Amino acid sequence: LDWMFLALGTKAILRISKSSNRLTRVVRTARLLRSFKLHRLLTQMTESMKSESLRTTFNIITLAFIILVINHYFACGWYYVGISDPSELSWASRCLADTTVMYAYMTSLHWSLTQFTPAAMEVHAHTTTERIYSIVTLCFAMITFSTFTGSITAHMTALRKLNSDPAKQQKILQDYFQDHGVTA
């Protein structure tokens, strides 16, 4: 459904959804069920991995992917807020005149990523609706990004510990062999 917005345009999708509201509900429900299936599949994949290092690396990559998906949804919302304002004051009318859909999406995604990280960008809110959306996004991003940062830090620490424990054990064993005159 998200890609349909980009390919067909928001106004076309909204016209379709008004005429077939039941169909869009079914599509949204199917997407929700698909996400549960994806979570179950990722859990099975993680549990089947024998290497703890591989499992930790996979968890870090999964968290990074989740951050990108969340940013995708905020970018779609930012784009919608910008194009739904009929005035010439919105960010979309100022920044997206005579551009491609891909450029509009990439600009929206860039804006979303800058809300989740300490970065800056030339696109910013110009209307009250855009300002409210920005504030809600920033509040959500502050909580989400700090939570994900903590999780990724914990996984990286576990990965470092996994890599350092065998090296420590090997050093202890070498010292023991050297102290007791054992040759290999």
Secondary structure as GFF3:
##gff-version 3
##sequence-region A 1 184
A	DSSP	alpha_helix	2	8	.	.	.	ID=ss1
A	DSSP	alpha_helix	10	19	.	.	.	ID=ss2
A	DSSP	alpha_helix	21	48	.	.	.	ID=ss3
A	DSSP	alpha_helix	52	84	.	.	.	ID=ss4
A	DSSP	alpha_helix	91	95	.	.	.	ID=ss5
A	DSSP	alpha_helix	101	116	.	.	.	ID=ss6
A	DSSP	alpha_helix	128	179	.	.	.	ID=ss7
###
